[in-house]
Amino acid sequence: DKSVPLKNLLRGQSACVSRITGEPDHVHRMEEFGLCGGRRIQMFRPGNPCIFRIAGSKVCCRTDDLLSIFVEPDSVVSGSVVSDIVPDNVSD
């Protein structure tokens, strides 16, 4: 299993959501944002709160809320940013 917590992604890094664990209300709330197994996301701004892209939208979450979301990250280029980062002015 190559899954890591969502909060571990680097700026611009893409990943696939592998699982969401936690209280049913918490999991349901994350699903309302579009987070579910198999969904592609991209970290826009790491930190607390972090901002990530999902299905063409940006979602902001506090790191504490992300502890139960695990993703399988894509490869990292140059140790910090992946090559598929999308500029703000380009639609997804």
Biopython code that builds the backbone (N, CA, C, O; Angstrom):
import numpy as np
from Bio.PDB.StructureBuilder import StructureBuilder

atoms = [
    (1, "ASP", "N", (0.851, -1.194, 0.000)),
    (1, "ASP", "CA", (0.000, 0.000, 0.000)),
    (1, "ASP", "C", (0.884, 1.241, 0.000)),
    (1, "ASP", "O", (1.701, 1.422, 0.903)),
    (2, "LYS", "N", (0.726, 2.101, -1.013)),
    (2, "LYS", "CA", (1.540, 3.314, -1.159)),
    (2, "LYS", "C", (0.819, 4.543, -0.621)),
    (2, "LYS", "O", (1.240, 5.669, -0.890)),
    (3, "SER", "N", (-0.249, 4.348, 0.126)),
    (3, "SER", "CA", (-1.063, 5.468, 0.610)),
    (3, "SER", "C", (-0.345, 6.274, 1.678)),
    (3, "SER", "O", (0.360, 5.736, 2.532)),
    (4, "VAL", "N", (-0.551, 7.601, 1.601)),
    (4, "VAL", "CA", (-0.033, 8.541, 2.601)),
    (4, "VAL", "C", (-1.168, 9.497, 2.962)),
    (4, "VAL", "O", (-2.122, 9.635, 2.197)),
    (5, "PRO", "N", (-1.076, 10.160, 4.116)),
    (5, "PRO", "CA", (-2.090, 11.175, 4.443)),
    (5, "PRO", "C", (-2.081, 12.296, 3.406)),
    (5, "PRO", "O", (-1.019, 12.687, 2.921)),
    (6, "LEU", "N", (-3.247, 12.806, 3.071)),
    (6, "LEU", "CA", (-3.370, 13.896, 2.101)),
    (6, "LEU", "C", (-2.476, 15.068, 2.471)),
    (6, "LEU", "O", (-1.896, 15.703, 1.590)),
    (7, "LYS", "N", (-2.356, 15.361, 3.752)),
    (7, "LYS", "CA", (-1.555, 16.505, 4.197)),
    (7, "LYS", "C", (-0.080, 16.370, 3.824)),
    (7, "LYS", "O", (0.649, 17.360, 3.882)),
    (8, "ASN", "N", (0.383, 15.179, 3.443)),
    (8, "ASN", "CA", (1.784, 14.971, 3.084)),
    (8, "ASN", "C", (2.106, 15.348, 1.640)),
    (8, "ASN", "O", (3.278, 15.382, 1.266)),
    (9, "LEU", "N", (1.092, 15.631, 0.823)),
    (9, "LEU", "CA", (1.361, 15.992, -0.571)),
    (9, "LEU", "C", (2.097, 17.320, -0.653)),
    (9, "LEU", "O", (1.921, 18.202, 0.187)),
    (10, "LEU", "N", (2.919, 17.440, -1.675)),
    (10, "LEU", "CA", (3.654, 18.672, -1.942)),
    (10, "LEU", "C", (2.847, 19.563, -2.874)),
    (10, "LEU", "O", (1.927, 19.095, -3.544)),
    (11, "ARG", "N", (3.191, 20.847, -2.916)),
    (11, "ARG", "CA", (2.519, 21.788, -3.814)),
    (11, "ARG", "C", (2.610, 21.279, -5.249)),
    (11, "ARG", "O", (3.697, 20.969, -5.737)),
    (12, "GLY", "N", (1.464, 21.196, -5.919)),
    (12, "GLY", "CA", (1.424, 20.752, -7.300)),
    (12, "GLY", "C", (1.362, 19.252, -7.490)),
    (12, "GLY", "O", (1.144, 18.781, -8.607)),
    (13, "GLN", "N", (1.547, 18.495, -6.428)),
    (13, "GLN", "CA", (1.547, 17.043, -6.557)),
    (13, "GLN", "C", (0.124, 16.514, -6.702)),
    (13, "GLN", "O", (-0.786, 16.939, -5.992)),
    (14, "SER", "N", (-0.050, 15.588, -7.626)),
    (14, "SER", "CA", (-1.346, 14.953, -7.848)),
    (14, "SER", "C", (-1.367, 13.590, -7.188)),
    (14, "SER", "O", (-0.327, 12.977, -6.946)),
    (15, "ALA", "N", (-2.578, 13.129, -6.901)),
    (15, "ALA", "CA", (-2.729, 11.834, -6.247)),
    (15, "ALA", "C", (-4.130, 11.304, -6.503)),
    (15, "ALA", "O", (-5.011, 12.016, -6.985)),
    (16, "CYS", "N", (-4.305, 10.047, -6.168)),
    (16, "CYS", "CA", (-5.604, 9.388, -6.253)),
    (16, "CYS", "C", (-6.051, 9.060, -4.830)),
    (16, "CYS", "O", (-5.296, 8.459, -4.066)),
    (17, "VAL", "N", (-7.265, 9.448, -4.474)),
    (17, "VAL", "CA", (-7.784, 9.149, -3.136)),
    (17, "VAL", "C", (-7.914, 7.635, -3.013)),
    (17, "VAL", "O", (-8.551, 6.990, -3.845)),
    (18, "SER", "N", (-7.303, 7.071, -1.965)),
    (18, "SER", "CA", (-7.366, 5.623, -1.781)),
    (18, "SER", "C", (-8.397, 5.225, -0.736)),
    (18, "SER", "O", (-9.093, 4.224, -0.903)),
    (19, "ARG", "N", (-8.502, 6.004, 0.346)),
    (19, "ARG", "CA", (-9.507, 5.676, 1.363)),
    (19, "ARG", "C", (-9.729, 6.861, 2.289)),
    (19, "ARG", "O", (-8.866, 7.722, 2.456)),
    (20, "ILE", "N", (-10.908, 6.875, 2.879)),
    (20, "ILE", "CA", (-11.263, 7.862, 3.892)),
    (20, "ILE", "C", (-11.772, 7.076, 5.087)),
    (20, "ILE", "O", (-12.698, 6.275, 4.962)),
    (21, "THR", "N", (-11.169, 7.305, 6.243)),
    (21, "THR", "CA", (-11.586, 6.600, 7.452)),
    (21, "THR", "C", (-11.934, 7.610, 8.529)),
    (21, "THR", "O", (-11.411, 8.725, 8.541)),
    (22, "GLY", "N", (-12.812, 7.219, 9.428)),
    (22, "GLY", "CA", (-13.195, 8.090, 10.530)),
    (22, "GLY", "C", (-14.657, 7.919, 10.887)),
    (22, "GLY", "O", (-15.308, 6.965, 10.460)),
    (23, "GLU", "N", (-15.159, 8.847, 11.669)),
    (23, "GLU", "CA", (-16.563, 8.829, 12.070)),
    (23, "GLU", "C", (-17.444, 8.970, 10.823)),
    (23, "GLU", "O", (-17.092, 9.706, 9.901)),
    (24, "PRO", "N", (-18.585, 8.274, 10.786)),
    (24, "PRO", "CA", (-19.450, 8.342, 9.599)),
    (24, "PRO", "C", (-19.811, 9.768, 9.174)),
    (24, "PRO", "O", (-19.837, 10.057, 7.977)),
    (25, "ASP", "N", (-20.087, 10.658, 10.119)),
    (25, "ASP", "CA", (-20.415, 12.045, 9.759)),
    (25, "ASP", "C", (-19.238, 12.734, 9.084)),
    (25, "ASP", "O", (-19.418, 13.491, 8.130)),
    (26, "HIS", "N", (-18.036, 12.472, 9.579)),
    (26, "HIS", "CA", (-16.822, 13.067, 9.012)),
    (26, "HIS", "C", (-16.610, 12.552, 7.586)),
    (26, "HIS", "O", (-16.341, 13.331, 6.671)),
    (27, "VAL", "N", (-16.731, 11.243, 7.408)),
    (27, "VAL", "CA", (-16.548, 10.649, 6.083)),
    (27, "VAL", "C", (-17.593, 11.200, 5.113)),
    (27, "VAL", "O", (-17.264, 11.543, 3.978)),
    (28, "HIS", "N", (-18.833, 11.286, 5.550)),
    (28, "HIS", "CA", (-19.905, 11.819, 4.698)),
    (28, "HIS", "C", (-19.609, 13.260, 4.282)),
    (28, "HIS", "O", (-19.828, 13.628, 3.128)),
    (29, "ARG", "N", (-19.117, 14.069, 5.205)),
    (29, "ARG", "CA", (-18.793, 15.474, 4.894)),
    (29, "ARG", "C", (-17.716, 15.554, 3.820)),
    (29, "ARG", "O", (-17.812, 16.377, 2.910)),
    (30, "MET", "N", (-16.696, 14.713, 3.912)),
    (30, "MET", "CA", (-15.640, 14.699, 2.905)),
    (30, "MET", "C", (-16.203, 14.258, 1.549)),
    (30, "MET", "O", (-15.808, 14.784, 0.509)),
    (31, "GLU", "N", (-17.125, 13.292, 1.567)),
    (31, "GLU", "CA", (-17.753, 12.851, 0.318)),
    (31, "GLU", "C", (-18.575, 13.968, -0.309)),
    (31, "GLU", "O", (-18.682, 14.044, -1.533)),
    (32, "GLU", "N", (-19.158, 14.837, 0.516)),
    (32, "GLU", "CA", (-19.901, 15.983, -0.015)),
    (32, "GLU", "C", (-18.995, 16.926, -0.790)),
    (32, "GLU", "O", (-19.453, 17.618, -1.700)),
    (33, "PHE", "N", (-17.706, 16.962, -0.436)),
    (33, "PHE", "CA", (-16.731, 17.768, -1.173)),
    (33, "PHE", "C", (-16.288, 17.069, -2.456)),
    (33, "PHE", "O", (-15.552, 17.650, -3.253)),
    (34, "GLY", "N", (-16.728, 15.832, -2.660)),
    (34, "GLY", "CA", (-16.328, 15.069, -3.832)),
    (34, "GLY", "C", (-15.194, 14.107, -3.576)),
    (34, "GLY", "O", (-14.733, 13.432, -4.496)),
    (35, "LEU", "N", (-14.732, 14.033, -2.326)),
    (35, "LEU", "CA", (-13.652, 13.116, -1.993)),
    (35, "LEU", "C", (-14.205, 11.714, -1.809)),
    (35, "LEU", "O", (-15.033, 11.467, -0.931)),
    (36, "CYS", "N", (-13.734, 10.794, -2.652)),
    (36, "CYS", "CA", (-14.120, 9.393, -2.524)),
    (36, "CYS", "C", (-13.023, 8.567, -3.183)),
    (36, "CYS", "O", (-12.208, 9.089, -3.944)),
    (37, "GLY", "N", (-13.015, 7.293, -2.885)),
    (37, "GLY", "CA", (-11.999, 6.415, -3.444)),
    (37, "GLY", "C", (-11.940, 6.509, -4.959)),
    (37, "GLY", "O", (-12.970, 6.487, -5.632)),
    (38, "GLY", "N", (-10.724, 6.613, -5.491)),
    (38, "GLY", "CA", (-10.520, 6.685, -6.927)),
    (38, "GLY", "C", (-10.519, 8.085, -7.509)),
    (38, "GLY", "O", (-10.156, 8.255, -8.673)),
    (39, "ARG", "N", (-10.912, 9.094, -6.745)),
    (39, "ARG", "CA", (-10.979, 10.483, -7.240)),
    (39, "ARG", "C", (-9.575, 11.074, -7.312)),
    (39, "ARG", "O", (-8.770, 10.890, -6.400)),
    (40, "ARG", "N", (-9.284, 11.790, -8.408)),
    (40, "ARG", "CA", (-7.986, 12.461, -8.583)),
    (40, "ARG", "C", (-8.035, 13.831, -7.926)),
    (40, "ARG", "O", (-9.021, 14.557, -8.051)),
    (41, "ILE", "N", (-6.971, 14.174, -7.234)),
    (41, "ILE", "CA", (-6.852, 15.492, -6.614)),
    (41, "ILE", "C", (-5.454, 16.035, -6.889)),
    (41, "ILE", "O", (-4.558, 15.292, -7.291)),
    (42, "GLN", "N", (-5.272, 17.344, -6.668)),
    (42, "GLN", "CA", (-3.964, 17.980, -6.804)),
    (42, "GLN", "C", (-3.809, 18.990, -5.681)),
    (42, "GLN", "O", (-4.688, 19.823, -5.463)),
    (43, "MET", "N", (-2.689, 18.918, -4.969)),
    (43, "MET", "CA", (-2.426, 19.862, -3.887)),
    (43, "MET", "C", (-2.108, 21.224, -4.490)),
    (43, "MET", "O", (-1.194, 21.351, -5.305)),
    (44, "PHE", "N", (-2.852, 22.223, -4.093)),
    (44, "PHE", "CA", (-2.627, 23.587, -4.566)),
    (44, "PHE", "C", (-1.758, 24.346, -3.571)),
    (44, "PHE", "O", (-0.777, 24.982, -3.955)),
    (45, "ARG", "N", (-2.124, 24.276, -2.280)),
    (45, "ARG", "CA", (-1.330, 24.943, -1.245)),
    (45, "ARG", "C", (-1.283, 24.056, -0.005)),
    (45, "ARG", "O", (-2.279, 23.919, 0.705)),
    (46, "PRO", "N", (-0.117, 23.454, 0.252)),
    (46, "PRO", "CA", (0.003, 22.665, 1.474)),
    (46, "PRO", "C", (0.012, 23.579, 2.690)),
    (46, "PRO", "O", (0.218, 24.785, 2.562)),
    (47, "GLY", "N", (-0.204, 23.026, 3.828)),
    (47, "GLY", "CA", (-0.176, 23.807, 5.065)),
    (47, "GLY", "C", (-1.442, 23.599, 5.857)),
    (47, "GLY", "O", (-2.176, 22.632, 5.652)),
    (48, "ASN", "N", (-1.685, 24.510, 6.755)),
    (48, "ASN", "CA", (-2.855, 24.410, 7.619)),
    (48, "ASN", "C", (-3.534, 25.773, 7.690)),
    (48, "ASN", "O", (-3.066, 26.644, 8.424)),
    (49, "PRO", "N", (-4.621, 25.986, 6.952)),
    (49, "PRO", "CA", (-5.308, 24.988, 6.136)),
    (49, "PRO", "C", (-4.605, 24.751, 4.800)),
    (49, "PRO", "O", (-3.811, 25.577, 4.351)),
    (50, "CYS", "N", (-4.903, 23.627, 4.180)),
    (50, "CYS", "CA", (-4.383, 23.353, 2.842)),
    (50, "CYS", "C", (-5.511, 23.585, 1.837)),
    (50, "CYS", "O", (-6.692, 23.588, 2.185)),
    (51, "ILE", "N", (-5.112, 23.776, 0.597)),
    (51, "ILE", "CA", (-6.079, 23.925, -0.492)),
    (51, "ILE", "C", (-5.708, 22.904, -1.556)),
    (51, "ILE", "O", (-4.553, 22.821, -1.972)),
    (52, "PHE", "N", (-6.695, 22.129, -1.992)),
    (52, "PHE", "CA", (-6.443, 21.166, -3.055)),
    (52, "PHE", "C", (-7.525, 21.284, -4.113)),
    (52, "PHE", "O", (-8.638, 21.737, -3.845)),
    (53, "ARG", "N", (-7.172, 20.862, -5.330)),
    (53, "ARG", "CA", (-8.109, 20.873, -6.450)),
    (53, "ARG", "C", (-8.755, 19.499, -6.563)),
    (53, "ARG", "O", (-8.094, 18.468, -6.440)),
    (54, "ILE", "N", (-10.056, 19.513, -6.799)),
    (54, "ILE", "CA", (-10.789, 18.276, -7.045)),
    (54, "ILE", "C", (-11.926, 18.591, -8.009)),
    (54, "ILE", "O", (-12.718, 19.503, -7.771)),
    (55, "ALA", "N", (-12.001, 17.842, -9.082)),
    (55, "ALA", "CA", (-13.070, 18.005, -10.077)),
    (55, "ALA", "C", (-13.251, 19.456, -10.515)),
    (55, "ALA", "O", (-14.380, 19.930, -10.642)),
    (56, "GLY", "N", (-12.141, 20.165, -10.748)),
    (56, "GLY", "CA", (-12.215, 21.531, -11.238)),
    (56, "GLY", "C", (-12.471, 22.597, -10.195)),
    (56, "GLY", "O", (-12.556, 23.778, -10.532)),
    (57, "SER", "N", (-12.595, 22.211, -8.939)),
    (57, "SER", "CA", (-12.832, 23.171, -7.853)),
    (57, "SER", "C", (-11.679, 23.135, -6.864)),
    (57, "SER", "O", (-10.952, 22.146, -6.768)),
    (58, "LYS", "N", (-11.525, 24.225, -6.134)),
    (58, "LYS", "CA", (-10.555, 24.254, -5.039)),
    (58, "LYS", "C", (-11.305, 24.065, -3.733)),
    (58, "LYS", "O", (-12.355, 24.669, -3.513)),
    (59, "VAL", "N", (-10.753, 23.218, -2.865)),
    (59, "VAL", "CA", (-11.341, 22.952, -1.556)),
    (59, "VAL", "C", (-10.299, 23.287, -0.502)),
    (59, "VAL", "O", (-9.137, 22.896, -0.618)),
    (60, "CYS", "N", (-10.716, 24.005, 0.515)),
    (60, "CYS", "CA", (-9.832, 24.381, 1.614)),
    (60, "CYS", "C", (-10.234, 23.584, 2.856)),
    (60, "CYS", "O", (-11.406, 23.555, 3.231)),
    (61, "CYS", "N", (-9.260, 22.942, 3.483)),
    (61, "CYS", "CA", (-9.517, 22.163, 4.701)),
    (61, "CYS", "C", (-8.378, 22.357, 5.686)),
    (61, "CYS", "O", (-7.217, 22.485, 5.298)),
    (62, "ARG", "N", (-8.725, 22.378, 6.958)),
    (62, "ARG", "CA", (-7.695, 22.390, 7.991)),
    (62, "ARG", "C", (-7.037, 21.025, 8.037)),
    (62, "ARG", "O", (-7.697, 20.008, 7.823)),
    (63, "THR", "N", (-5.746, 20.992, 8.313)),
    (63, "THR", "CA", (-4.997, 19.746, 8.358)),
    (63, "THR", "C", (-5.636, 18.735, 9.295)),
    (63, "THR", "O", (-5.635, 17.541, 8.996)),
    (64, "ASP", "N", (-6.179, 19.178, 10.415)),
    (64, "ASP", "CA", (-6.815, 18.261, 11.354)),
    (64, "ASP", "C", (-7.929, 17.466, 10.688)),
    (64, "ASP", "O", (-8.143, 16.300, 11.024)),
    (65, "ASP", "N", (-8.633, 18.073, 9.761)),
    (65, "ASP", "CA", (-9.723, 17.407, 9.052)),
    (65, "ASP", "C", (-9.214, 16.395, 8.031)),
    (65, "ASP", "O", (-9.987, 15.560, 7.561)),
    (66, "LEU", "N", (-7.938, 16.452, 7.681)),
    (66, "LEU", "CA", (-7.402, 15.611, 6.618)),
    (66, "LEU", "C", (-6.734, 14.343, 7.126)),
    (66, "LEU", "O", (-6.293, 13.522, 6.320)),
    (67, "LEU", "N", (-6.649, 14.166, 8.394)),
    (67, "LEU", "CA", (-5.903, 13.047, 8.952)),
    (67, "LEU", "C", (-6.473, 11.696, 8.565)),
    (67, "LEU", "O", (-5.752, 10.698, 8.584)),
    (68, "SER", "N", (-7.733, 11.639, 8.218)),
    (68, "SER", "CA", (-8.343, 10.364, 7.866)),
    (68, "SER", "C", (-8.500, 10.176, 6.356)),
    (68, "SER", "O", (-9.193, 9.256, 5.919)),
    (69, "ILE", "N", (-7.873, 11.027, 5.564)),
    (69, "ILE", "CA", (-7.934, 10.918, 4.104)),
    (69, "ILE", "C", (-6.568, 10.466, 3.610)),
    (69, "ILE", "O", (-5.555, 11.114, 3.873)),
    (70, "PHE", "N", (-6.550, 9.352, 2.895)),
    (70, "PHE", "CA", (-5.295, 8.804, 2.399)),
    (70, "PHE", "C", (-5.312, 8.775, 0.882)),
    (70, "PHE", "O", (-6.341, 8.508, 0.261)),
    (71, "VAL", "N", (-4.150, 9.055, 0.293)),
    (71, "VAL", "CA", (-4.021, 9.137, -1.158)),
    (71, "VAL", "C", (-2.796, 8.361, -1.614)),
    (71, "VAL", "O", (-1.875, 8.114, -0.836)),
    (72, "GLU", "N", (-2.801, 7.981, -2.884)),
    (72, "GLU", "CA", (-1.626, 7.388, -3.515)),
    (72, "GLU", "C", (-1.039, 8.449, -4.437)),
    (72, "GLU", "O", (-1.577, 8.709, -5.514)),
    (73, "PRO", "N", (0.076, 9.069, -4.008)),
    (73, "PRO", "CA", (0.643, 10.184, -4.780)),
    (73, "PRO", "C", (1.308, 9.743, -6.073)),
    (73, "PRO", "O", (1.811, 8.626, -6.192)),
    (74, "ASP", "N", (1.295, 10.669, -7.050)),
    (74, "ASP", "CA", (2.051, 10.482, -8.277)),
    (74, "ASP", "C", (3.519, 10.739, -7.969)),
    (74, "ASP", "O", (3.863, 11.158, -6.863)),
    (75, "SER", "N", (4.372, 10.493, -8.935)),
    (75, "SER", "CA", (5.802, 10.715, -8.758)),
    (75, "SER", "C", (6.114, 12.177, -8.504)),
    (75, "SER", "O", (5.390, 13.069, -8.946)),
    (76, "VAL", "N", (7.199, 12.409, -7.787)),
    (76, "VAL", "CA", (7.662, 13.762, -7.486)),
    (76, "VAL", "C", (8.851, 14.077, -8.377)),
    (76, "VAL", "O", (9.718, 13.226, -8.576)),
    (77, "VAL", "N", (8.902, 15.283, -8.912)),
    (77, "VAL", "CA", (10.002, 15.734, -9.746)),
    (77, "VAL", "C", (10.822, 16.738, -8.956)),
    (77, "VAL", "O", (10.256, 17.642, -8.342)),
    (78, "SER", "N", (12.126, 16.603, -8.957)),
    (78, "SER", "CA", (13.043, 17.517, -8.273)),
    (78, "SER", "C", (12.755, 17.629, -6.784)),
    (78, "SER", "O", (13.111, 18.631, -6.164)),
    (79, "GLY", "N", (12.132, 16.645, -6.211)),
    (79, "GLY", "CA", (11.922, 16.609, -4.777)),
    (79, "GLY", "C", (10.907, 17.583, -4.230)),
    (79, "GLY", "O", (10.709, 17.622, -3.015)),
    (80, "SER", "N", (10.238, 18.387, -5.078)),
    (80, "SER", "CA", (9.302, 19.342, -4.495)),
    (80, "SER", "C", (8.015, 19.545, -5.282)),
    (80, "SER", "O", (6.958, 19.726, -4.678)),
    (81, "VAL", "N", (8.070, 19.523, -6.592)),
    (81, "VAL", "CA", (6.875, 19.824, -7.382)),
    (81, "VAL", "C", (6.809, 18.866, -8.565)),
    (81, "VAL", "O", (7.831, 18.580, -9.189)),
    (82, "VAL", "N", (5.631, 18.373, -8.874)),
    (82, "VAL", "CA", (5.476, 17.499, -10.034)),
    (82, "VAL", "C", (5.294, 18.326, -11.290)),
    (82, "VAL", "O", (4.995, 19.519, -11.226)),
    (83, "SER", "N", (5.475, 17.687, -12.426)),
    (83, "SER", "CA", (5.475, 18.430, -13.684)),
    (83, "SER", "C", (4.089, 18.784, -14.199)),
    (83, "SER", "O", (3.975, 19.576, -15.135)),
    (84, "ASP", "N", (3.023, 18.220, -13.617)),
    (84, "ASP", "CA", (1.693, 18.474, -14.175)),
    (84, "ASP", "C", (0.918, 19.559, -13.441)),
    (84, "ASP", "O", (-0.313, 19.565, -13.484)),
    (85, "ILE", "N", (1.602, 20.472, -12.772)),
    (85, "ILE", "CA", (0.909, 21.557, -12.070)),
    (85, "ILE", "C", (0.191, 22.434, -13.083)),
    (85, "ILE", "O", (0.724, 22.744, -14.148)),
    (86, "VAL", "N", (-1.008, 22.821, -12.740)),
    (86, "VAL", "CA", (-1.847, 23.615, -13.636)),
    (86, "VAL", "C", (-1.901, 25.042, -13.117)),
    (86, "VAL", "O", (-2.297, 25.254, -11.970)),
    (87, "PRO", "N", (-1.516, 26.033, -13.922)),
    (87, "PRO", "CA", (-1.600, 27.427, -13.480)),
    (87, "PRO", "C", (-3.039, 27.825, -13.173)),
    (87, "PRO", "O", (-3.975, 27.241, -13.721)),
    (88, "ASP", "N", (-3.223, 28.815, -12.301)),
    (88, "ASP", "CA", (-4.554, 29.272, -11.916)),
    (88, "ASP", "C", (-5.397, 29.733, -13.094)),
    (88, "ASP", "O", (-6.617, 29.569, -13.078)),
    (89, "ASN", "N", (-4.772, 30.303, -14.108)),
    (89, "ASN", "CA", (-5.535, 30.890, -15.204)),
    (89, "ASN", "C", (-5.902, 29.882, -16.292)),
    (89, "ASN", "O", (-6.436, 30.268, -17.331)),
    (90, "VAL", "N", (-5.626, 28.601, -16.068)),
    (90, "VAL", "CA", (-5.979, 27.565, -17.032)),
    (90, "VAL", "C", (-7.085, 26.722, -16.431)),
    (90, "VAL", "O", (-6.942, 26.223, -15.315)),
    (91, "SER", "N", (-8.184, 26.553, -17.147)),
    (91, "SER", "CA", (-9.287, 25.751, -16.615)),
    (91, "SER", "C", (-8.917, 24.281, -16.657)),
    (91, "SER", "O", (-8.181, 23.828, -17.533)),
    (92, "ASP", "N", (-9.452, 23.541, -15.678)),
    (92, "ASP", "CA", (-9.159, 22.102, -15.570)),
    (92, "ASP", "C", (-9.932, 21.303, -16.581)),
    (92, "ASP", "O", (-9.804, 20.079, -16.628)),
]
sb = StructureBuilder()
sb.init_structure("model")
sb.init_model(0)
sb.init_chain("A")
sb.init_seg("    ")
for serial, (resi, resn, name, xyz) in enumerate(atoms, 1):
    if name == "N":
        sb.init_residue(resn, " ", resi, " ")
    sb.init_atom(name, np.array(xyz, "f"), 0.0, 1.0, " ", f" {name:<3s}", serial, name[0])
structure = sb.get_structure()
